[in-house]
Amino acid sequence: MVKSKSNLLYFIVCFWGSFSLSAIAQEHAIKGRVTAFRSIPLSKVSVVCKGSDTEVLTDEKGVFSLVCDEKGKLKISANGFYSENIKLRNFADSDSVIVNLRYRNGEKNFEIATGYGHISEEQLTYAIQHLEADSDYSNYRTILEAIEGRISGVSIRNNAINIRGATTINSGDVPALLVVDGTIVEFPVFVNIPPTQVKSISVLKGAAASARYGSRGMGGVIVVKTKSTD
């Protein structure tokens, strides 16, 4: 009986020992960098290992490091930017994670992002002013995200795009006309354009929209050129 109890105790110790080693082996030391506009480092960004209480903040260079379950997720968030959830298994062969947060356009978010110290006013002002000159839209998941992230005064709701200042009191809230490679398209067609195929996005309103599209451009015009036109 004593021997039987000893064997059982030995089995339990071995089992829990192997379980603990397995659990420890699943933890992964992660280093990463958080940026915005693909090059500007963001500081004081919250990086959380989901499923645990582990949280760190990025430094002034946007760099962070923490230990997390290698099969877990990181939630990366900063005020004034869209949060990102990162699956660590996508970085199984690397100890380094690079994350680019997308800016939430608008004056309020400008004040929030700079007020919390994530980015300086000078850097954010420069980035916003040069967004339309940057033709790489591949970081966006949809063309609507690209428009919201790059063009000020544009809102998307009820399957329509509205441009602030493009309509008058008499005309009401008229949705923007959508033009792709010179052809007017409906909203369902427009939203299915892959961002990777977009060459440029322009906004016309007022006299510029009316001169080219007449009354159809009363609510402004979103003009998209794709790479297929090259």
C-alpha contacts under 8 A as a table, 3 or more apart, distances in Angstrom:
res1	aa1	res2	aa2	distance
1	M	4	S	5.01
1	M	5	K	6.27
2	V	5	K	5.13
2	V	6	S	6.15
3	K	6	S	4.96
3	K	7	N	6.19
4	S	7	N	5.16
4	S	8	L	6.25
5	K	8	L	5.04
5	K	9	L	6.11
6	S	9	L	5.07
6	S	10	Y	6.06
7	N	10	Y	5.00
7	N	11	F	6.13
8	L	11	F	5.06
8	L	12	I	6.25
9	L	12	I	5.14
9	L	13	V	6.18
10	Y	13	V	5.20
10	Y	14	C	6.14
11	F	14	C	5.17
11	F	15	F	6.01
12	I	15	F	5.05
12	I	16	W	6.15
13	V	16	W	5.38
13	V	17	G	5.91
14	C	17	G	4.98
14	C	18	S	6.09
15	F	18	S	5.31
15	F	19	F	6.12
16	W	19	F	4.86
16	W	20	S	6.00
17	G	20	S	5.19
17	G	21	L	6.26
18	S	21	L	5.10
18	S	22	S	6.08
19	F	22	S	5.04
19	F	23	A	6.17
20	S	23	A	5.03
20	S	24	I	6.15
21	L	24	I	5.07
21	L	25	A	6.04
22	S	25	A	5.03
22	S	26	Q	6.41
23	A	26	Q	5.28
23	A	27	E	7.04
24	I	27	E	5.52
25	A	28	H	7.68
26	Q	69	D	5.46
26	Q	70	E	5.50
26	Q	71	K	7.46
27	E	67	V	6.36
27	E	68	C	5.29
27	E	69	D	4.24
27	E	70	E	5.49
28	H	67	V	5.46
28	H	68	C	5.33
28	H	69	D	5.76
28	H	70	E	5.12
29	A	65	S	7.30
29	A	66	L	5.91
29	A	67	V	4.41
29	A	68	C	6.53
29	A	95	D	6.84
30	I	65	S	5.48
30	I	66	L	5.42
30	I	67	V	5.89
30	I	68	C	7.14
30	I	95	D	5.27
30	I	96	S	6.21
30	I	97	V	7.32
31	K	63	V	7.39
31	K	64	F	5.74
31	K	65	S	4.24
31	K	66	L	6.67
31	K	95	D	6.01
31	K	96	S	4.94
31	K	97	V	6.27
32	G	63	V	5.65
32	G	64	F	5.35
32	G	65	S	6.30
32	G	95	D	7.97
32	G	96	S	5.06
32	G	97	V	4.28
32	G	98	I	5.55
32	G	99	V	7.63
33	R	41	P	7.57
33	R	58	T	7.62
33	R	61	K	7.72
33	R	62	G	5.10
33	R	63	V	4.31
33	R	64	F	6.18
33	R	96	S	7.96
33	R	97	V	6.42
33	R	98	I	5.08
33	R	99	V	6.31
34	V	41	P	6.02
34	V	42	L	5.82
34	V	43	S	7.95
34	V	45	V	7.71
34	V	58	T	7.42
34	V	62	G	4.93
34	V	63	V	6.49
34	V	98	I	6.15
34	V	99	V	4.87
34	V	100	N	5.81
34	V	101	L	7.14
35	T	38	R	5.90
35	T	39	S	5.85
35	T	40	I	5.17
35	T	41	P	4.24
35	T	42	L	5.19
35	T	62	G	6.39
35	T	98	I	7.90
35	T	99	V	6.30
35	T	100	N	4.78
35	T	101	L	6.22
36	A	39	S	6.16
36	A	40	I	5.24
36	A	41	P	6.43
36	A	42	L	6.65
36	A	100	N	5.17
36	A	101	L	5.12
36	A	102	R	6.24
36	A	103	Y	7.05
37	F	40	I	6.20
37	F	100	N	7.00
37	F	101	L	7.59
37	F	102	R	7.13
37	F	103	Y	7.87
37	F	127	A	7.03
38	R	100	N	5.79
40	I	123	Q	7.60
41	P	60	E	7.23
41	P	61	K	5.42
41	P	62	G	4.63
41	P	119	I	7.58
42	L	45	V	6.54
42	L	58	T	7.24
42	L	59	D	7.92
42	L	60	E	6.93
42	L	61	K	6.89
42	L	62	G	4.75
42	L	118	H	5.03
42	L	119	I	5.76
43	S	57	L	7.40
43	S	58	T	5.08
43	S	59	D	5.10
43	S	60	E	4.76
43	S	61	K	6.54
43	S	62	G	5.00
43	S	63	V	7.91
43	S	117	G	6.82
43	S	118	H	4.67
43	S	119	I	6.82
44	K	57	L	5.00
44	K	58	T	4.99
44	K	59	D	6.20
44	K	60	E	7.48
44	K	62	G	7.81
44	K	78	A	7.65
44	K	116	Y	7.87
44	K	117	G	6.86
44	K	118	H	5.74
45	V	57	L	5.16
45	V	58	T	5.21
45	V	62	G	7.69
45	V	76	I	6.97
45	V	77	S	5.97
45	V	78	A	5.05
45	V	118	H	6.74
46	S	55	E	6.79
46	S	56	V	6.03
46	S	57	L	4.86
46	S	58	T	6.95
46	S	75	K	7.81
46	S	76	I	5.68
46	S	77	S	5.33
46	S	78	A	6.37
47	V	55	E	5.56
47	V	56	V	5.33
47	V	57	L	6.01
47	V	58	T	7.53
47	V	64	F	7.82
47	V	74	L	6.50
47	V	75	K	5.77
47	V	76	I	4.67
47	V	77	S	6.78
48	V	53	D	7.58
48	V	54	T	5.87
48	V	55	E	4.39
48	V	56	V	6.64
48	V	74	L	5.48
48	V	75	K	5.13
48	V	76	I	6.53
49	C	52	S	5.89
49	C	53	D	7.11
49	C	54	T	5.51
49	C	55	E	6.45
49	C	68	C	5.93
49	C	69	D	8.00
49	C	72	G	7.15
49	C	73	K	6.04
49	C	74	L	4.78
49	C	75	K	6.59
50	K	53	D	7.65
50	K	54	T	7.90
50	K	72	G	6.75
50	K	73	K	5.54
50	K	74	L	5.83
50	K	75	K	6.60
51	G	72	G	7.67
54	T	66	L	7.73
54	T	67	V	7.99
54	T	68	C	7.88
55	E	66	L	7.92
56	V	64	F	6.99
56	V	65	S	7.49
56	V	66	L	7.08
57	L	64	F	6.52
58	T	61	K	7.42
58	T	62	G	4.96
58	T	63	V	5.03
58	T	64	F	4.76
59	D	62	G	5.18
59	D	63	V	5.45
59	D	64	F	6.68
60	E	63	V	7.41
68	C	72	G	6.78
69	D	72	G	5.00
70	E	88	L	5.85
70	E	89	R	6.38
70	E	92	A	7.44
71	K	87	K	7.28
71	K	88	L	5.90
71	K	89	R	5.50
72	G	87	K	6.29
72	G	88	L	5.89
72	G	89	R	7.48
73	K	85	N	6.51
73	K	86	I	5.37
73	K	87	K	4.57
73	K	88	L	5.72
74	L	85	N	5.57
74	L	86	I	5.01
74	L	87	K	6.60
74	L	88	L	7.27
75	K	83	S	7.13
75	K	84	E	5.87
75	K	85	N	4.58
75	K	86	I	6.47
76	I	83	S	5.65
76	I	84	E	5.22
76	I	85	N	6.34
76	I	86	I	7.84
77	S	81	F	7.15
77	S	82	Y	6.98
77	S	83	S	4.47
77	S	84	E	6.58
78	A	81	F	5.57
78	A	82	Y	7.42
78	A	83	S	6.82
78	A	113	A	7.55
78	A	118	H	7.17
79	N	109	N	7.66
79	N	112	I	6.15
79	N	113	A	5.47
79	N	116	Y	7.05
79	N	118	H	7.80
80	G	103	Y	6.36
80	G	104	R	5.55
80	G	109	N	4.61
80	G	110	F	6.86
80	G	112	I	5.63
80	G	113	A	4.75
81	F	101	L	6.25
81	F	102	R	5.58
81	F	103	Y	4.40
81	F	104	R	5.03
81	F	109	N	7.80
81	F	113	A	7.42
82	Y	101	L	6.20
82	Y	102	R	5.46
82	Y	103	Y	6.32
82	Y	104	R	6.38
83	S	101	L	6.86
84	E	101	L	7.01
87	K	90	N	5.78
87	K	91	F	7.73
88	L	91	F	5.27
88	L	92	A	6.55
89	R	92	A	4.89
91	F	94	S	5.23
91	F	95	D	7.14
91	F	96	S	7.52
91	F	97	V	7.09
92	A	95	D	7.69
94	S	97	V	7.71
102	R	149	G	6.85
103	Y	149	G	6.05
104	R	109	N	6.21
104	R	148	E	7.53
104	R	149	G	6.07
105	N	109	N	6.41
105	N	110	F	7.43
105	N	148	E	6.52
105	N	149	G	5.56
105	N	150	R	7.09
105	N	151	I	7.52
105	N	152	S	6.39
106	G	109	N	5.41
106	G	110	F	6.27
106	G	152	S	6.43
106	G	153	G	7.57
107	E	110	F	4.95
107	E	111	E	6.43
108	K	111	E	5.29
108	K	112	I	6.28
109	N	112	I	4.82
109	N	113	A	5.85
110	F	113	A	5.37
110	F	114	T	6.19
110	F	124	L	7.62
111	E	114	T	5.42
111	E	115	G	5.60
112	I	115	G	4.98
112	I	116	Y	6.09
113	A	116	Y	5.61
113	A	117	G	6.60
113	A	118	H	5.72
113	A	119	I	6.41
114	T	117	G	5.07
114	T	118	H	5.95
114	T	119	I	5.33
114	T	120	S	5.55
114	T	121	E	5.88
114	T	124	L	7.97
115	G	118	H	7.74
117	G	120	S	6.78
119	I	123	Q	6.65
119	I	124	L	6.61
120	S	123	Q	5.29
120	S	124	L	6.25
121	E	124	L	5.25
121	E	125	T	5.93
122	E	125	T	5.24
122	E	126	Y	6.14
123	Q	126	Y	5.24
123	Q	127	A	6.15
124	L	127	A	5.07
124	L	128	I	6.14
125	T	128	I	5.32
125	T	129	Q	6.21
126	Y	129	Q	5.24
126	Y	130	H	6.30
127	A	130	H	5.29
127	A	131	L	6.03
128	I	131	L	5.28
128	I	150	R	7.31
129	Q	132	E	7.47
130	H	133	A	5.33
130	H	134	D	6.75
131	L	134	D	5.33
131	L	150	R	5.94
132	E	135	S	7.04
132	E	150	R	6.76
132	E	151	I	7.71
132	E	200	S	7.85
132	E	201	I	7.59
135	S	198	V	7.86
135	S	199	K	5.88
135	S	200	S	6.01
136	D	139	N	7.61
136	D	196	T	7.66
136	D	199	K	7.56
137	Y	140	Y	5.92
137	Y	146	A	6.62
137	Y	195	P	5.46
137	Y	196	T	5.90
137	Y	198	V	6.64
137	Y	199	K	7.92
138	S	141	R	7.58
138	S	195	P	5.67
138	S	196	T	4.65
140	Y	143	I	7.06
140	Y	145	E	6.06
140	Y	146	A	5.70
140	Y	195	P	6.40
141	R	145	E	6.77
141	R	146	A	7.95
141	R	195	P	6.87
142	T	145	E	5.34
142	T	146	A	6.59
142	T	191	V	7.12
142	T	192	N	7.70
142	T	193	I	7.62
142	T	194	P	6.51
142	T	195	P	5.83
143	I	146	A	4.97
143	I	147	I	6.31
143	I	191	V	6.18
143	I	192	N	7.68
143	I	193	I	6.46
143	I	194	P	6.62
143	I	195	P	5.22
144	L	147	I	5.11
144	L	148	E	6.20
144	L	156	I	7.72
144	L	191	V	6.64
145	E	148	E	5.13
145	E	149	G	5.85
146	A	149	G	5.14
146	A	150	R	6.00
146	A	195	P	7.41
147	I	150	R	5.35
147	I	151	I	5.58
147	I	154	V	7.54
147	I	201	I	7.70
148	E	151	I	5.89
148	E	152	S	7.34
148	E	154	V	6.48
148	E	155	S	6.94
148	E	156	I	7.83
151	I	154	V	6.36
153	G	163	I	5.83
153	G	164	R	5.00
153	G	165	G	7.89
154	V	161	I	6.97
154	V	162	N	5.75
154	V	163	I	4.66
154	V	164	R	6.15
155	S	161	I	5.90
155	S	162	N	5.31
155	S	163	I	6.57
155	S	164	R	7.84
156	I	159	N	7.04
156	I	160	A	5.79
156	I	161	I	4.61
156	I	162	N	6.25
157	R	160	A	5.57
157	R	161	I	6.63
157	R	162	N	7.90
159	N	187	F	6.68
160	A	175	P	5.77
160	A	176	A	7.36
160	A	187	F	6.71
161	I	175	P	5.49
161	I	176	A	5.57
162	N	173	D	7.45
162	N	174	V	6.96
162	N	175	P	4.90
162	N	176	A	5.53
162	N	219	G	7.10
162	N	220	G	7.87
163	I	166	A	5.61
163	I	167	T	7.84
163	I	175	P	7.48
163	I	176	A	6.59
163	I	219	G	6.85
163	I	220	G	6.35
164	R	167	T	7.36
165	G	168	T	7.51
165	G	205	K	7.84
166	A	205	K	5.23
166	A	206	G	5.87
166	A	218	M	6.90
166	A	219	G	5.21
166	A	220	G	5.25
167	T	171	S	6.09
167	T	172	G	6.38
167	T	173	D	6.53
167	T	174	V	6.56
167	T	218	M	6.33
167	T	219	G	5.24
167	T	220	G	7.48
168	T	171	S	5.22
168	T	172	G	6.07
169	I	172	G	5.31
171	S	174	V	6.82
171	S	218	M	7.79
173	D	219	G	7.44
174	V	218	M	7.07
174	V	219	G	4.76
175	P	219	G	5.31
175	P	220	G	7.51
176	A	217	G	6.92
176	A	218	M	7.66
176	A	219	G	4.70
176	A	220	G	4.79
176	A	221	V	5.06
176	A	222	I	6.48
177	L	184	I	7.25
177	L	216	R	6.79
177	L	217	G	5.87
177	L	219	G	6.87
177	L	220	G	6.24
177	L	221	V	4.58
177	L	222	I	6.17
178	L	184	I	5.67
178	L	185	V	5.70
178	L	186	E	6.86
178	L	187	F	7.33
178	L	190	F	7.22
178	L	221	V	5.98
178	L	222	I	5.10
178	L	223	V	6.38
178	L	224	V	7.98
179	V	182	G	5.84
179	V	183	T	5.25
179	V	184	I	4.33
179	V	185	V	5.91
179	V	221	V	7.18
179	V	222	I	6.13
179	V	223	V	4.90
179	V	224	V	6.17
180	V	183	T	5.22
180	V	184	I	6.35
180	V	185	V	6.79
180	V	190	F	7.71
180	V	223	V	6.05
180	V	224	V	4.78
180	V	225	K	5.93
180	V	226	T	7.50
181	D	223	V	7.73
181	D	224	V	6.26
181	D	225	K	5.00
181	D	226	T	6.59
181	D	229	T	7.23
182	G	223	V	7.94
185	V	189	V	6.35
185	V	190	F	6.43
186	E	189	V	5.54
186	E	190	F	6.25
187	F	190	F	4.92
187	F	191	V	6.18
188	P	191	V	5.53
188	P	192	N	6.74
189	V	192	N	5.52
189	V	193	I	7.17
190	F	193	I	5.76
193	I	197	Q	7.28
193	I	198	V	7.73
194	P	197	Q	5.51
194	P	198	V	7.04
195	P	198	V	5.24
197	Q	226	T	5.52
197	Q	227	K	5.50
197	Q	228	S	7.47
198	V	201	I	7.60
198	V	224	V	7.12
198	V	225	K	6.25
198	V	226	T	4.39
198	V	227	K	5.96
199	K	224	V	7.53
199	K	225	K	5.45
199	K	226	T	4.76
199	K	227	K	5.21
200	S	224	V	5.80
200	S	225	K	5.27
200	S	226	T	6.89
201	I	222	I	7.04
201	I	223	V	5.73
201	I	224	V	4.64
201	I	225	K	6.60
202	S	222	I	5.90
202	S	223	V	5.05
202	S	224	V	6.48
203	V	220	G	7.22
203	V	221	V	5.75
203	V	222	I	4.87
203	V	223	V	6.20
204	L	208	A	5.85
204	L	209	A	5.04
204	L	220	G	5.55
204	L	221	V	4.94
204	L	222	I	6.52
204	L	223	V	7.58
205	K	208	A	5.72
205	K	209	A	4.71
205	K	210	S	7.45
205	K	217	G	7.39
205	K	218	M	7.61
205	K	219	G	7.18
205	K	220	G	4.27
205	K	221	V	6.30
206	G	209	A	5.54
206	G	210	S	6.30
206	G	218	M	7.40
206	G	220	G	6.86
207	A	210	S	5.07
207	A	211	A	5.80
208	A	211	A	5.40
208	A	212	R	6.65
209	A	212	R	5.59
209	A	213	Y	5.85
209	A	214	G	7.09
209	A	217	G	5.21
209	A	218	M	7.16
209	A	220	G	5.84
209	A	221	V	6.18
210	S	213	Y	5.21
210	S	214	G	4.26
210	S	215	S	6.24
210	S	216	R	7.61
210	S	217	G	5.46
210	S	218	M	6.52
211	A	214	G	5.86
212	R	217	G	7.92
213	Y	216	R	5.69
213	Y	217	G	5.19
214	G	217	G	5.72
214	G	218	M	7.29
215	S	218	M	5.21
216	R	219	G	7.61
217	G	220	G	4.98
217	G	221	V	5.76
225	K	229	T	7.19
226	T	229	T	6.00
227	K	230	D	5.56
